[in-house]
Amino acid sequence: MVVTDKRVGMGASSAVYWWSLLCVSISMLSSSVEAEFKHFVPNNDTHTCTADAHATPFNNQIRGVNLGGWMVLEPWITPSLFYQFLGKDETTTATDIYSFCKVLGPEEGNRQLRRHWETWVTEEIIEELASNGAVNSLRLPVGDFMYKPYGPYVGCTDGALEYVEQLFEWAYSRGLTVLIDIHAVRGSQNGFDNSGQSQGFEWTSILNTEPAGLVTFEHWPIRTAEWMGKFDRVTGEYTDINRDNIQHALDVIAIIVDLYADHPMVLGIEPVNEPWQYTPLDELKQFYWDGYLLVKKRAPYWKFIMHDSFRFDVATWGGFMDGCPDRALDTHIYQAWMDPASRITFYADACQQKNYIAEMERAFGPIIVGEWSLATDNCAMWLNGFNDNLPGFPRLPCKYIPCSEPYMGTEQPGTPVDPGKPIQGPYGTGMSGPIYGLCPVGRDWLRESSGNIKTGTDYMHAPPSAPFGRDDSDDVMRNLANKKISAFSGIGHGFYFWNFRTDVVEPHWSYMLAVERGWITKGNLDEATIMTACEKEDTGQFLCVAKRNQLDKTLRPSIASALKADGTEDTSFLNKLSGEDLCLEGDRAFNDVWQAHRVQGATCDFGGVAELISLNRTNIIDDDMYTDDFYSPKTKQNEDDIVLKAIGLVLGGIILGSILGCFVALRFSKKFRRTVSTSDNRMIHNISHTKAFRSFGGIHPEDYSRIPNTQISMAESSLHA
């Protein structure tokens, strides 16, 4: 007989009850989460998402420009605002928007900012960008202080949001979207002036005794960033995390979403711009995750675009927020800090970026190049800070042009630049600034006159301003722009050019000037010249070789590294090679490694001792498919050459015509000849009596005077006498 213990039955019944209750609770929680997030379910423990409804696919390419220097001041973009601080001291100098408000105070600071906001971005400019036909989006850098003021910003930035809302209306009426980019956060995320406050800044004037009285400061060697906490410059790590600053940034995100969630032209938000590479990665990813959830609760259709923290690699970002809709990764790609090189080195570098982008698109998802320019040098005034520069920059001498008139009007203090003064303090660790009314800008690209036009480096040894007829900047910049647009939009999800305009005339950094000069095309960016711009680079029609005229001791270590990377362990034989023999070995080693890994994004650099040269394999790709002079130098002439030759032909024709006309006049015009014969000009008179002239035809028969018969008779009589 089987005895049933009622307690067992009661226990089983109780277990079923509690299990059912748990399932109901989970179901209710799941329903609650699904209700909280319209299109997906977040997984907090793994920072991933499931149940993506694909309601907002990222199908449209972004073709945009940045509105930099408007809401977050950067001295290099709008120097007219900062000329007033030249020649000032520790208490009266501003180097960023934080110190701008601190030095000027809330009343004067706000007065100048309102005049700046009124004139730097206008409806006419937005109309020009929209009518261009290529721009469909604007990236708007803003500061957290605009939405939650603190410190010197209180009162100084009043009214900023009114201008932002006005911009939204201008953009909406013209079919442009706006990405709100939080460019500056409390404590500074990178120590740059573009973060609102230059962190790690120290005045060193007290140490100056010779010459006495110099006002100096130091920034770059001691830069820091304190948004995330206290940074130890010795260990390169954060010793503590500032939770208050992080929460402040999250609060600002929430405020922005609440303000603009229902505005149809807002594309989305970038929670922080360019957090530097020392930012604790786990903390940054948690911040991104928390910010993403904040946005998606209130604005389910917004894009959430995260900067890569200068760590654009699969190991860092692959799989992060996998399955989460509407998120993208932003990377900034500049060539301005590269070493000087040939044009095809810059071309190849631009085209190779598509390999990095493609790899990250596979590992992470949508990639956007949030900032790029056409600059190939570091010459733009104050690019690395007010009256400062990075140690060792710029790499080559810069061109100087007259500083521009102030864009906001001459009532702006400190403008125009005094043409009677040399470079003024305060002085940083590097030098950059106006000199006698002239401002440094980018160098000209020179038309090569020696060696291979494609790999030549004549411009490195030439003055920064090209002589008349030798400026090749238009061709180089147009080709470079086509290749960058092809790389950034052909593989990834689009781009934003930095910047829409500049105060000083700098088309390398100004989208509007670059379009005006024909460097960047208007209208359809899918035309064949752009889509095929990287075809030569993609098909490997280049060799990576050693640069000539280098020291052997400089070349050997790089060749050894390349050989070891290719599997050669014993490189001692290199010590027996020198000169051209060593270079030839470098050619083989560098090219083997580069060709094997270029698809993965390898560059032909090898410590600065290698460069690319063209194979000229016209049997593979017809040169006629390219429109640039660089690819077909034998079949096309530069416009400057045509002008020079035309001028020469005209002048030669004038001179030759004048000489021939003179001879003909002497030969056939009695009046002209009589004028010459009575003239004091002995040169012309002598010419008319030369043997050469007489052999040309002698005196015209009409020049012989009719002799009266009486004179003839008298002459004959005298002869007979």
FINUFI-519987 format. One record per residue (C-alpha): residue number from 1; residue in three letters; x, y, z. Coordinates in steps of 0.02 Angstrom, whole numbers. Example, Ala and Ser with C-alpha at 12.3 -4.5 7.8 and 13.67 -1.06 7.14 Angstrom:
   bagu   balum       xx       yy       zz
      1     ALA      615     -225      390
      2     SER      684      -53      357
END
This chain:
   bagu   balum       xx       yy       zz
      1     MET        0        0        0
      2     VAL       63      168      -47
      3     VAL       49      299       86
      4     THR       37      478       23
      5     ASP      110      611      136
      6     LYS       -7      760      129
      7     ARG      138      873      172
      8     VAL      222      822       10
      9     GLY       68      864      -89
     10     MET       50     1028        0
     11     GLY      235     1065      -33
     12     ALA      218     1028     -218
     13     SER       63     1134     -230
     14     SER      153     1275     -142
     15     ALA      303     1262     -260
     16     VAL      189     1270     -410
     17     TYR      105     1423     -338
     18     TRP      267     1515     -306
     19     TRP      336     1465     -477
     20     SER      180     1531     -560
     21     LEU      193     1692     -461
     22     LEU      375     1712     -515
     23     CYS      330     1684     -697
     24     VAL      192     1813     -687
     25     SER      312     1937     -606
     26     ILE      442     1908     -741
     27     SER      309     1927     -874
     28     MET      249     2089     -797
     29     LEU      428     2154     -783
     30     SER      461     2107     -964
     31     SER      302     2195    -1017
     32     SER      354     2346     -915
     33     VAL      526     2350     -997
     34     GLU      451     2329    -1169
     35     ALA      330     2470    -1132
     36     GLU      474     2578    -1070
     37     PHE      575     2551    -1229
     38     LYS      472     2556    -1386
     39     HIS      577     2452    -1505
     40     PHE      693     2338    -1404
     41     VAL      732     2255    -1238
     42     PRO      894     2310    -1150
     43     ASN     1009     2187    -1062
     44     ASN     1096     2288     -926
     45     ASP     1217     2151     -875
     46     THR     1292     2132    -1049
     47     HIS     1260     2305    -1122
     48     THR     1167     2226    -1268
     49     CYS      988     2228    -1334
     50     THR      864     2099    -1395
     51     ALA      696     2104    -1484
     52     ASP      749     2246    -1599
     53     ALA      595     2286    -1701
     54     HIS      702     2369    -1837
     55     ALA      578     2513    -1835
     56     THR      711     2643    -1872
     57     PRO      839     2570    -1993
     58     PHE      995     2674    -2025
     59     ASN      975     2674    -2213
     60     ASN     1019     2852    -2260
     61     GLN     1195     2916    -2284
     62     ILE     1243     3069    -2183
     63     ARG     1324     3206    -2288
     64     GLY     1351     3348    -2167
     65     VAL     1456     3489    -2096
     66     ASN     1498     3544    -1920
     67     LEU     1442     3713    -1852
     68     GLY     1600     3725    -1747
     69     GLY     1655     3879    -1651
     70     TRP     1477     3943    -1626
     71     MET     1415     3882    -1457
     72     VAL     1583     3814    -1395
     73     LEU     1721     3939    -1434
     74     GLU     1885     3882    -1511
     75     PRO     2012     4022    -1535
     76     TRP     2080     3950    -1699
     77     ILE     1908     3951    -1779
     78     THR     1856     4126    -1725
     79     PRO     2017     4219    -1681
     80     SER     1928     4388    -1696
     81     LEU     1850     4351    -1526
     82     PHE     2021     4320    -1448
     83     TYR     2132     4456    -1524
     84     GLN     2082     4563    -1374
     85     PHE     2187     4450    -1262
     86     LEU     2351     4475    -1355
     87     GLY     2480     4561    -1248
     88     LYS     2384     4525    -1087
     89     ASP     2442     4439     -927
     90     GLU     2392     4297     -812
     91     THR     2233     4379     -750
     92     THR     2173     4457     -912
     93     THR     2203     4319    -1041
     94     ALA     2071     4197    -1105
     95     THR     2113     4039    -1203
     96     ASP     1941     3953    -1210
     97     ILE     1758     3990    -1174
     98     TYR     1779     3951     -988
     99     SER     1915     4082     -964
    100     PHE     1828     4198    -1089
    101     CYS     1679     4209     -971
    102     LYS     1790     4214     -816
    103     VAL     1901     4357     -878
    104     LEU     1765     4464     -956
    105     GLY     1630     4429     -827
    106     PRO     1448     4384     -859
    107     GLU     1390     4553     -926
    108     GLU     1530     4593    -1050
    109     GLY     1553     4410    -1093
    110     ASN     1369     4390    -1136
    111     ARG     1367     4551    -1237
    112     GLN     1511     4490    -1346
    113     LEU     1440     4314    -1360
    114     ARG     1271     4376    -1418
    115     ARG     1355     4478    -1556
    116     HIS     1454     4322    -1602
    117     TRP     1301     4208    -1603
    118     GLU     1210     4334    -1712
    119     THR     1343     4339    -1847
    120     TRP     1439     4173    -1849
    121     VAL     1290     4066    -1901
    122     THR     1155     4154    -2001
    123     GLU     1002     4102    -2099
    124     GLU     1092     4151    -2260
    125     ILE     1232     4029    -2219
    126     ILE     1110     3888    -2182
    127     GLU     1023     3926    -2346
    128     GLU     1188     3919    -2440
    129     LEU     1231     3750    -2361
    130     ALA     1059     3680    -2401
    131     SER     1057     3742    -2580
    132     ASN     1227     3661    -2608
    133     GLY     1134     3500    -2645
    134     ALA     1258     3387    -2554
    135     VAL     1227     3432    -2371
    136     ASN     1084     3345    -2281
    137     SER     1135     3362    -2098
    138     LEU     1218     3482    -1975
    139     ARG     1321     3430    -1823
    140     LEU     1296     3560    -1687
    141     PRO     1429     3566    -1549
    142     VAL     1351     3627    -1385
    143     GLY     1412     3646    -1207
    144     ASP     1335     3565    -1054
    145     PHE     1342     3737     -973
    146     MET     1206     3798    -1093
    147     TYR     1080     3680    -1012
    148     LYS     1145     3671     -834
    149     PRO     1257     3824     -803
    150     TYR     1399     3822     -676
    151     GLY     1549     3928     -628
    152     PRO     1589     4075     -743
    153     TYR     1458     4019     -870
    154     VAL     1316     4079     -757
    155     GLY     1248     4235     -843
    156     CYS     1384     4234     -976
    157     THR     1295     4111    -1092
    158     ASP     1118     4172    -1063
    159     GLY     1016     4170    -1223
    160     ALA     1114     4032    -1309
    161     LEU      964     3915    -1317
    162     GLU      862     4046    -1410
    163     TYR      989     4042    -1552
    164     VAL      992     3852    -1551
    165     GLU      803     3844    -1569
    166     GLN      811     3971    -1710
    167     LEU      939     3861    -1798
    168     PHE      822     3712    -1781
    169     GLU      686     3808    -1872
    170     TRP      804     3862    -2011
    171     ALA      862     3683    -2034
    172     TYR      687     3609    -2028
    173     SER      620     3728    -2160
    174     ARG      760     3673    -2277
    175     GLY      752     3486    -2247
    176     LEU      913     3474    -2145
    177     THR      931     3365    -1990
    178     VAL     1034     3416    -1838
    179     LEU     1145     3305    -1731
    180     ILE     1165     3381    -1557
    181     ASP     1346     3353    -1507
    182     ILE     1389     3385    -1324
    183     HIS     1561     3456    -1361
    184     ALA     1604     3521    -1187
    185     VAL     1572     3442    -1017
    186     ARG     1615     3495     -840
    187     GLY     1796     3459     -795
    188     SER     1849     3435     -978
    189     GLN     1848     3265    -1061
    190     ASN     2013     3290    -1154
    191     GLY     2102     3448    -1094
    192     PHE     2081     3534    -1264
    193     ASP     2005     3707    -1282
    194     ASN     1866     3624    -1382
    195     SER     1806     3542    -1220
    196     GLY     1766     3712    -1149
    197     GLN     1917     3720    -1034
    198     SER     2102     3690    -1068
    199     GLN     2151     3576     -925
    200     GLY     2330     3558     -863
    201     PHE     2369     3741     -895
    202     GLU     2503     3830     -793
    203     TRP     2576     4004     -799
    204     THR     2767     4007     -797
    205     SER     2801     4194     -806
    206     ILE     2887     4202     -638
    207     LEU     3030     4095     -705
    208     ASN     3074     4219     -844
    209     THR     3225     4327     -807
    210     GLU     3301     4348     -979
    211     PRO     3220     4439    -1061
    212     ALA     3126     4500     -909
    213     GLY     2939     4530     -909
    214     LEU     2886     4394    -1031
    215     VAL     2714     4320     -995
    216     THR     2724     4133    -1029
    217     PHE     2624     3975     -999
    218     GLU     2634     3787    -1022
    219     HIS     2495     3673    -1080
    220     TRP     2532     3529    -1198
    221     PRO     2668     3441    -1098
    222     ILE     2558     3438     -942
    223     ARG     2384     3420    -1018
    224     THR     2253     3330     -915
    225     ALA     2065     3296     -915
    226     GLU     1961     3290     -756
    227     TRP     1784     3251     -814
    228     MET     1802     3070     -761
    229     GLY     1904     3108     -606
    230     LYS     2082     3141     -548
    231     PHE     2214     3094     -676
    232     ASP     2391     3043     -628
    233     ARG     2511     3104     -763
    234     VAL     2648     2989     -699
    235     THR     2552     2826     -712
    236     GLY     2434     2881     -852
    237     GLU     2285     2820     -751
    238     TYR     2139     2891     -651
    239     THR     2158     2876     -463
    240     ASP     1974     2907     -429
    241     ILE     1811     2927     -526
    242     ASN     1708     3087     -512
    243     ARG     1529     3023     -501
    244     ASP     1459     3199     -485
    245     ASN     1532     3252     -653
    246     ILE     1467     3095     -739
    247     GLN     1294     3121     -665
    248     HIS     1299     3304     -718
    249     ALA     1330     3247     -898
    250     LEU     1185     3123     -888
    251     ASP     1071     3260     -817
    252     VAL     1115     3370     -966
    253     ILE     1071     3229    -1087
    254     ALA      901     3212    -1002
    255     ILE      870     3400    -1012
    256     ILE      914     3404    -1197
    257     VAL      799     3258    -1237
    258     ASP      656     3334    -1139
    259     LEU      677     3499    -1233
    260     TYR      690     3432    -1410
    261     ALA      616     3255    -1411
    262     ASP      469     3309    -1517
    263     HIS      564     3417    -1639
    264     PRO      560     3330    -1809
    265     MET      729     3392    -1870
    266     VAL      835     3321    -1727
    267     LEU      932     3172    -1794
    268     GLY      998     3122    -1624
    269     ILE     1131     3157    -1494
    270     GLU     1316     3129    -1465
    271     PRO     1335     3117    -1274
    272     VAL     1516     3178    -1267
    273     ASN     1642     3231    -1399
    274     GLU     1818     3161    -1403
    275     PRO     1844     3090    -1229
    276     TRP     2032     3066    -1230
    277     GLN     2119     2898    -1246
    278     TYR     2158     2886    -1059
    279     THR     1974     2887    -1012
    280     PRO     1935     2727     -912
    281     LEU     1850     2619    -1042
    282     ASP     1732     2527     -925
    283     GLU     1670     2691     -853
    284     LEU     1649     2767    -1026
    285     LYS     1550     2618    -1089
    286     GLN     1438     2625     -936
    287     PHE     1410     2811     -967
    288     TYR     1365     2775    -1148
    289     TRP     1244     2638    -1095
    290     ASP     1159     2745     -964
    291     GLY     1146     2890    -1085
    292     TYR     1075     2778    -1221
    293     LEU      935     2716    -1108
    294     LEU      896     2895    -1054
    295     VAL      877     2947    -1235
    296     LYS      776     2797    -1291
    297     LYS      650     2816    -1151
    298     ARG      606     2992    -1207
    299     ALA      653     2997    -1393
    300     PRO      636     2821    -1467
    301     TYR      679     2878    -1644
    302     TRP      839     2973    -1605
    303     LYS     1011     2911    -1659
    304     PHE     1138     2888    -1520
    305     ILE     1313     2920    -1587
    306     MET     1465     2882    -1478
    307     HIS     1643     2943    -1504
    308     ASP     1777     2807    -1507
    309     SER     1887     2895    -1377
    310     PHE     2031     2894    -1504
    311     ARG     2029     2703    -1494
    312     PHE     1956     2651    -1661
    313     ASP     1985     2464    -1652
    314     VAL     1882     2306    -1654
    315     ALA     1950     2243    -1488
    316     THR     1880     2396    -1400
    317     TRP     1710     2417    -1481
    318     GLY     1668     2253    -1567
    319     GLY     1504     2185    -1495
    320     PHE     1471     2335    -1382
    321     MET     1283     2370    -1374
    322     ASP     1254     2230    -1497
    323     GLY     1074     2221    -1556
    324     CYS     1033     2398    -1497
    325     PRO      947     2503    -1630
    326     ASP     1000     2677    -1685
    327     ARG     1173     2678    -1610
    328     ALA     1328     2721    -1711
    329     LEU     1514     2748    -1680
    330     ASP     1596     2914    -1723
    331     THR     1780     2924    -1773
    332     HIS     1878     3079    -1822
    333     ILE     2004     3063    -1963
    334     TYR     2130     3203    -1992
    335     GLN     2291     3214    -2093
    336     ALA     2346     3382    -2024
    337     TRP     2458     3300    -1894
    338     MET     2545     3181    -2017
    339     ASP     2726     3207    -2067
    340     PRO     2755     3295    -2234
    341     ALA     2743     3171    -2377
    342     SER     2707     3157    -2563
    343     ARG     2532     3183    -2628
    344     ILE     2503     2999    -2661
    345     THR     2548     2959    -2481
    346     PHE     2403     3069    -2426
    347     TYR     2294     2995    -2563
    348     ALA     2332     2817    -2510
    349     ASP     2306     2857    -2326
    350     ALA     2134     2930    -2366
    351     CYS     2081     2779    -2468
    352     GLN     2148     2654    -2341
    353     GLN     2029     2721    -2209
    354     LYS     1889     2626    -2293
    355     ASN     1973     2463    -2239
    356     TYR     1966     2517    -2056
    357     ILE     1787     2577    -2076
    358     ALA     1732     2415    -2161
    359     GLU     1810     2310    -2023
    360     MET     1722     2411    -1888
    361     GLU     1557     2408    -1981
    362     ARG     1566     2217    -1975
    363     ALA     1618     2208    -1792
    364     PHE     1513     2349    -1719
    365     GLY     1389     2423    -1841
    366     PRO     1361     2596    -1917
    367     ILE     1517     2706    -1925
    368     ILE     1513     2893    -1951
    369     VAL     1665     3004    -1983
    370     GLY     1608     3148    -1873
    371     GLU     1755     3260    -1914
    372     TRP     1877     3273    -2060
    373     SER     1959     3410    -2161
    374     LEU     2073     3437    -2311
    375     ALA     2220     3502    -2210
    376     THR     2385     3412    -2240
    377     ASP     2485     3524    -2123
    378     ASN     2472     3601    -1950
    379     CYS     2486     3782    -2005
    380     ALA     2314     3852    -1963
    381     MET     2339     3988    -1833
    382     TRP     2304     3930    -1654
    383     LEU     2252     3757    -1714
    384     ASN     2341     3688    -1561
    385     GLY     2285     3823    -1442
    386     PHE     2286     4012    -1417
    387     ASN     2462     4080    -1448
    388     ASP     2528     3903    -1429
    389     ASN     2578     3750    -1528
    390     LEU     2619     3568    -1505
    391     PRO     2804     3536    -1479
    392     GLY     2880     3504    -1650
    393     PHE     2735     3580    -1748
    394     PRO     2712     3639    -1880
    395     ARG     2829     3522    -1973
    396     LEU     2864     3646    -2114
    397     PRO     2861     3837    -2128
    398     CYS     2687     3909    -2153
    399     LYS     2615     4034    -2275
    400     TYR     2559     4203    -2207
    401     ILE     2413     4304    -2273
    402     PRO     2327     4464    -2211
    403     CYS     2220     4425    -2059
    404     SER     2035     4440    -2099
    405     GLU     1925     4584    -2046
    406     PRO     1817     4538    -1894
    407     TYR     1661     4445    -1950
    408     MET     1555     4526    -1812
    409     GLY     1607     4705    -1851
    410     THR     1748     4822    -1803
    411     GLU     1666     4864    -1636
    412     GLN     1738     4700    -1572
    413     PRO     1881     4739    -1449
    414     GLY     2055     4698    -1512
    415     THR     2009     4708    -1696
    416     PRO     2074     4729    -1824
    417     VAL     2245     4653    -1793
    418     ASP     2378     4788    -1771
    419     PRO     2489     4783    -1928
    420     GLY     2628     4873    -1834
    421     LYS     2662     4740    -1703
    422     PRO     2763     4578    -1709
    423     ILE     2699     4420    -1626
    424     GLN     2635     4462    -1453
    425     GLY     2621     4366    -1291
    426     PRO     2574     4278    -1187
    427     TYR     2687     4143    -1258
    428     GLY     2656     3955    -1249
    429     THR     2777     3812    -1277
    430     GLY     2755     3831    -1465
    431     MET     2731     3981    -1578
    432     SER     2579     4031    -1679
    433     GLY     2498     4201    -1696
    434     PRO     2478     4359    -1801
    435     ILE     2637     4449    -1854
    436     TYR     2625     4627    -1921
    437     GLY     2445     4599    -1973
    438     LEU     2480     4431    -2056
    439     CYS     2408     4264    -2001
    440     PRO     2482     4090    -2035
    441     VAL     2381     3973    -2146
    442     GLY     2412     3811    -2242
    443     ARG     2554     3788    -2365
    444     ASP     2532     3779    -2554
    445     TRP     2557     3615    -2645
    446     LEU     2691     3639    -2777
    447     ARG     2690     3569    -2953
    448     GLU     2840     3454    -2951
    449     SER     2979     3500    -3072
    450     SER     3102     3360    -3033
    451     GLY     3087     3173    -3015
    452     ASN     2918     3088    -3022
    453     ILE     2773     3210    -3015
    454     LYS     2674     3082    -2916
    455     THR     2800     3048    -2780
    456     GLY     2897     3210    -2784
    457     THR     2930     3311    -2628
    458     ASP     2992     3475    -2704
    459     TYR     2862     3568    -2604
    460     MET     2946     3517    -2441
    461     HIS     3102     3614    -2488
    462     ALA     3012     3762    -2568
    463     PRO     2942     3920    -2489
    464     PRO     2766     3896    -2418
    465     SER     2690     4007    -2553
    466     ALA     2705     3933    -2728
    467     PRO     2781     4042    -2865
    468     PHE     2663     4102    -3002
    469     GLY     2616     3958    -3115
    470     ARG     2677     3821    -2996
    471     ASP     2533     3810    -2872
    472     ASP     2456     3637    -2884
    473     SER     2344     3653    -2730
    474     ASP     2181     3651    -2827
    475     ASP     2220     3484    -2909
    476     VAL     2288     3402    -2752
    477     MET     2145     3460    -2642
    478     ARG     2011     3412    -2768
    479     ASN     2083     3237    -2787
    480     LEU     2105     3218    -2599
    481     ALA     1925     3273    -2565
    482     ASN     1856     3149    -2692
    483     LYS     1955     3007    -2614
    484     LYS     1902     3050    -2437
    485     ILE     1719     3064    -2483
    486     SER     1732     2900    -2577
    487     ALA     1811     2814    -2426
    488     PHE     1699     2888    -2292
    489     SER     1532     2871    -2379
    490     GLY     1563     2722    -2492
    491     ILE     1584     2601    -2346
    492     GLY     1523     2686    -2187
    493     HIS     1365     2781    -2146
    494     GLY     1425     2955    -2190
    495     PHE     1522     3104    -2126
    496     TYR     1525     3281    -2060
    497     PHE     1660     3400    -2127
    498     TRP     1750     3508    -1999
    499     ASN     1712     3652    -2014
    500     PHE     1574     3745    -2107
    501     ARG     1679     3906    -2107
    502     THR     1833     3987    -2031
    503     ASP     1869     4167    -1980
    504     VAL     2040     4171    -2067
    505     VAL     2036     4118    -2250
    506     GLU     2074     3932    -2234
    507     PRO     1987     3827    -2369
    508     HIS     2071     3670    -2302
    509     TRP     1961     3688    -2147
    510     SER     1812     3782    -2221
    511     TYR     1681     3682    -2315
    512     MET     1606     3838    -2392
    513     LEU     1773     3900    -2458
    514     ALA     1821     3726    -2519
    515     VAL     1659     3716    -2619
    516     GLU     1689     3892    -2686
    517     ARG     1861     3842    -2749
    518     GLY     1798     3683    -2828
    519     TRP     1891     3568    -2708
    520     ILE     1728     3488    -2648
    521     THR     1594     3459    -2777
    522     LYS     1417     3525    -2764
    523     GLY     1263     3420    -2786
    524     ASN     1271     3232    -2810
    525     LEU     1415     3153    -2715
    526     ASP     1383     2985    -2798
    527     GLU     1453     3037    -2966
    528     ALA     1583     2926    -3050
    529     THR     1733     3038    -3014
    530     ILE     1701     3013    -2828
    531     MET     1645     2832    -2831
    532     THR     1801     2780    -2929
    533     ALA     1920     2902    -2844
    534     CYS     2007     2763    -2746
    535     GLU     2012     2634    -2885
    536     LYS     2199     2643    -2912
    537     GLU     2233     2629    -2726
    538     ASP     2108     2486    -2709
    539     THR     2189     2385    -2848
    540     GLY     2363     2403    -2776
    541     GLN     2444     2502    -2916
    542     PHE     2579     2565    -2800
    543     LEU     2742     2506    -2725
    544     CYS     2801     2543    -2549
    545     VAL     2987     2585    -2560
    546     ALA     3125     2659    -2455
    547     LYS     3151     2846    -2466
    548     ARG     3317     2891    -2545
    549     ASN     3447     3010    -2472
    550     GLN     3428     2945    -2295
    551     LEU     3560     2894    -2170
    552     ASP     3595     2708    -2170
    553     LYS     3584     2702    -1981
    554     THR     3408     2774    -1992
    555     LEU     3352     2650    -2124
    556     ARG     3421     2487    -2053
    557     PRO     3309     2469    -1898
    558     SER     3151     2495    -2000
    559     ILE     3204     2368    -2132
    560     ALA     3246     2245    -1995
    561     SER     3073     2267    -1917
    562     ALA     2990     2240    -2085
    563     LEU     3091     2083    -2119
    564     LYS     3049     2011    -1948
    565     ALA     2865     2049    -1976
    566     ASP     2879     1949    -2137
    567     GLY     2959     1800    -2048
    568     THR     3146     1835    -2067
    569     GLU     3231     1811    -1899
    570     ASP     3414     1843    -1942
    571     THR     3436     2021    -2007
    572     SER     3621     2039    -1970
    573     PHE     3661     2042    -2157
    574     LEU     3592     2219    -2163
    575     ASN     3751     2280    -2076
    576     LYS     3848     2236    -2233
    577     LEU     3736     2338    -2347
    578     SER     3742     2525    -2374
    579     GLY     3683     2658    -2493
    580     GLU     3577     2602    -2640
    581     ASP     3601     2417    -2597
    582     LEU     3521     2448    -2428
    583     CYS     3381     2547    -2507
    584     LEU     3344     2406    -2629
    585     GLU     3331     2283    -2485
    586     GLY     3214     2407    -2401
    587     ASP     3108     2415    -2559
    588     ARG     3082     2227    -2554
    589     ALA     3048     2217    -2368
    590     PHE     2932     2367    -2355
    591     ASN     2830     2321    -2508
    592     ASP     2807     2139    -2457
    593     VAL     2739     2187    -2286
    594     TRP     2631     2330    -2351
    595     GLN     2554     2230    -2493
    596     ALA     2516     2086    -2375
    597     HIS     2426     2195    -2248
    598     ARG     2363     2349    -2341
    599     VAL     2186     2280    -2354
    600     GLN     2183     2276    -2163
    601     GLY     2234     2460    -2163
    602     ALA     2424     2450    -2154
    603     THR     2513     2610    -2207
    604     CYS     2674     2635    -2303
    605     ASP     2769     2729    -2169
    606     PHE     2886     2615    -2070
    607     GLY     2944     2752    -1953
    608     GLY     2944     2885    -2087
    609     VAL     3075     2802    -2198
    610     ALA     2958     2731    -2333
    611     GLU     2846     2806    -2466
    612     LEU     2728     2753    -2604
    613     ILE     2769     2762    -2789
    614     SER     2652     2728    -2935
    615     LEU     2670     2576    -3048
    616     ASN     2588     2663    -3197
    617     ARG     2504     2501    -3249
    618     THR     2395     2580    -3382
    619     ASN     2354     2408    -3451
    620     ILE     2253     2377    -3293
    621     ILE     2165     2543    -3273
    622     ASP     2151     2673    -3409
    623     ASP     2219     2840    -3352
    624     ASP     2081     2926    -3448
    625     MET     1957     2871    -3316
    626     TYR     2035     2998    -3198
    627     THR     2010     3184    -3216
    628     ASP     2155     3239    -3109
    629     ASP     2319     3303    -3179
    630     PHE     2415     3194    -3058
    631     TYR     2364     3033    -3145
    632     SER     2396     3089    -3324
    633     PRO     2534     3220    -3326
    634     LYS     2586     3184    -3506
    635     THR     2414     3209    -3584
    636     LYS     2349     3359    -3490
    637     GLN     2415     3532    -3458
    638     ASN     2385     3632    -3303
    639     GLU     2285     3789    -3329
    640     ASP     2428     3895    -3264
    641     ASP     2546     3820    -3395
    642     ILE     2422     3861    -3533
    643     VAL     2407     4039    -3472
    644     LEU     2596     4061    -3463
    645     LYS     2622     3988    -3637
    646     ALA     2484     4095    -3708
    647     ILE     2561     4251    -3632
    648     GLY     2731     4202    -3702
    649     LEU     2660     4174    -3876
    650     VAL     2567     4340    -3873
    651     LEU     2720     4437    -3815
    652     GLY     2830     4349    -3942
    653     GLY     2706     4387    -4078
    654     ILE     2700     4570    -4030
    655     ILE     2889     4587    -4032
    656     LEU     2911     4493    -4196
    657     GLY     2768     4587    -4275
    658     SER     2842     4753    -4221
    659     ILE     3011     4711    -4300
    660     LEU     2934     4650    -4462
    661     GLY     2819     4801    -4466
    662     CYS     2968     4917    -4448
    663     PHE     3059     4832    -4592
    664     VAL     2906     4837    -4704
    665     ALA     2876     5021    -4662
    666     LEU     3056     5063    -4704
    667     ARG     3040     4969    -4866
    668     PHE     2875     5036    -4928
    669     SER     2828     5196    -4833
    670     LYS     2911     5358    -4894
    671     LYS     2839     5458    -4752
    672     PHE     2904     5337    -4620
    673     ARG     3073     5329    -4703
    674     ARG     3089     5518    -4714
    675     THR     3044     5528    -4531
    676     VAL     3181     5403    -4494
    677     SER     3309     5493    -4602
    678     THR     3278     5657    -4514
    679     SER     3266     5575    -4344
    680     ASP     3400     5587    -4213
    681     ASN     3381     5400    -4181
    682     ARG     3545     5338    -4256
    683     MET     3502     5156    -4223
    684     ILE     3352     5157    -4340
    685     HIS     3445     5264    -4467
    686     ASN     3592     5144    -4470
    687     ILE     3477     4994    -4489
    688     SER     3405     5068    -4648
    689     HIS     3580     5077    -4722
    690     THR     3639     4903    -4676
    691     LYS     3682     4774    -4806
    692     ALA     3553     4658    -4735
    693     PHE     3418     4786    -4753
    694     ARG     3470     4830    -4930
    695     SER     3475     4647    -4979
    696     PHE     3299     4634    -4910
    697     GLY     3246     4748    -5050
    698     GLY     3348     4908    -5047
    699     ILE     3270     5076    -5072
    700     HIS     3102     5081    -5154
    701     PRO     3108     5143    -5335
    702     GLU     3000     5291    -5290
    703     ASP     3135     5350    -5172
    704     TYR     3246     5395    -5321
    705     SER     3218     5582    -5355
    706     ARG     3182     5634    -5530
    707     ILE     3335     5734    -5592
    708     PRO     3292     5880    -5707
    709     ASN     3360     5867    -5884
    710     THR     3461     6025    -5864
    711     GLN     3555     5947    -5720
    712     ILE     3589     5792    -5824
    713     SER     3661     5896    -5966
    714     MET     3773     5991    -5847
    715     ALA     3834     5829    -5775
    716     GLU     3873     5756    -5944
    717     SER     3969     5913    -5993
    718     SER     4075     5902    -5838
    719     LEU     4113     5722    -5876
    720     HIS     4172     5760    -6051
    721     ALA     4276     5909    -5998
END
